């Protein structure tokens, strides 16, 4: 059995991301550093990544473009134990309500287990966030639902939209101000779905741009062409470049003359991966232009 990639992780207290791997019951992580070379080659077929830490009993083949990376049975099992699906209302842990910012006008409200810290925010690619309250799961969930409806903000934002705005983020003051404005509106709501069980937390903007490597110019690859995103891996397909940034599940690779390529690591799960090989560069897999066009096969 080969090591299977389990996607990008943002451990609480870490200075950057790590790629997770699983081989049977064994797990490990590869810490990633900006400015270093990163590459891999896929082989064989993409197999279901399993659910809840268990391998897929069928070893089912899954589509290359699926970000879930699971067969229908494992997908149902994973969702059956999901807080987001409201399947465990008696969870005794403390939860936090947060406001997250991904780009101009792109804000959402959500909840996460307090023990996870801000890991969930980094996994979603939130550039800025602030806590709003803390308390039992159902109190946090009620506040989330009421705030979402009253403030007109969603509970999720597609990753494709998040990618489109990363190359031209406003300065830290502007992005923090947008979160502060939403926090003020939330705090001003009478009731706001809160109960005595939900403790209000003070506004404090946390900016992840540094952790993500989204410094000025980081998104401008040396090639100067359009930013592209990997649409799916193929048998024998390789991706290689210099890691310049990461956010959520995405790795941003500068491939030199061929431009900036974004790899959604959720598309890596279930593949047998090996080193890209000496001299490998670019993406010899299907790609799409971020914010635009159709897929293109092979090296762009």
C-alpha positions, 0 to 999 in steps of 0.5 A: 500500500502506498502513502495517500495524500490527505490534503493540506493542513493548518495546525494550530500554533504552526507558522505554515501549512503541512501536507497530510499523508496516510498509509493504512493506520499510519499518518504523517505530515510534510511541513511546507516552506515558502520559497522552496521547490515543490512538485509531484507526479501522479500515477495509476487511478484516483481512489476514494480517500475514505472517511473519518480516518478509515480507508474505503472498503471498496477502494472505489475509483473517484473522478479526477475533478472531485474536490471531495475525493470520496465515493458516495458511501464514504461521502455519506459516512463522513457527512453523518458525523459532521457538525455542519450537517447538524447530525451531532446536536449533543456535542458537549464541546464549546464552539465559537462564532466567527466573522470571516473576510476573503476579499472585498465584499466577501464575508461570511459567518460560521462556527468552529469548535473552540479547541481547534482555534483558528485552524478552521479559518485557515483551512477556508482561506480566510484572510481576516477574521474576528471572533464574535461569541462562544458557547454550546453548539446549539446556541452558536448554531442559532446565532450563526443562522440568525446573523446570516439572515439578518446581515445578508451574508452566506455561510460559505463562499466558493473557493473559485471566488476566493482565488480570483481576488487574492492577487489584488487584496486591499491593504490590511487597514481596509480589510480589517475595517470591513470585518469591524463594520460587520462586527458592529452590525452584528453586535447592534442586533437586538437578540441576534439569536443569542442566549445567556449561554452564548458569551460575546467576545470583543472585536479583534481582527486577525490577519492571515496574509502573512501566514498565507504568504500573500505579501505584495507581489507574491501572486505575480509569477515571473511569467507574467501570464494569466493565473491558472488552476489545476482542474484535476490530475491524470496518470503520469501528470506532473506539477512542479514549481516554487511554492510562493503562497498557500491559502485554504487548500490551495498551493500557489506555485511559480513555474517561471516562464509558464506563470503562476499555477494554483493546486487545490490539494483536495484534488491530490487526495487518493492518488499515488504520488511520487517526486516530479523528477529532475527538471520538471516544471509547470503543470502537465495536467488539465488547467483552467484560467482563474476567473475565466476560461475553459480547461486546457489539456497538457502543458500550458 
